[in-house]
Amino acid sequence: MKDHSAAFDSFMTGFVFLSLLKQHQKQTLPHQTVLNTDTLIPLKNKLYLSGKNVPLLLVKSGFTSTSENYNQKIK
């Protein structure tokens, strides 16, 4: 029996993201929704995990630095 499935993990990640998105968006018509950037601000850098009351915050570590290659790509 498989304990892990990358396909199921990716499906559930999309499902959770869309579920949260649906809760935070403004609806204009039943078949049309409007999403602006202000809607996503409360969800930025947070990973909601099942069974947890608070999200996992995604932040840059103070113990590492970015590579020169990465810094050039960002510029």
Helices and strands as residue ranges (DSSP letters): H 6-24, E 26-29, E 32-34, H 37-40, G 41-43, E 46-47, E 56-57, H 68-74
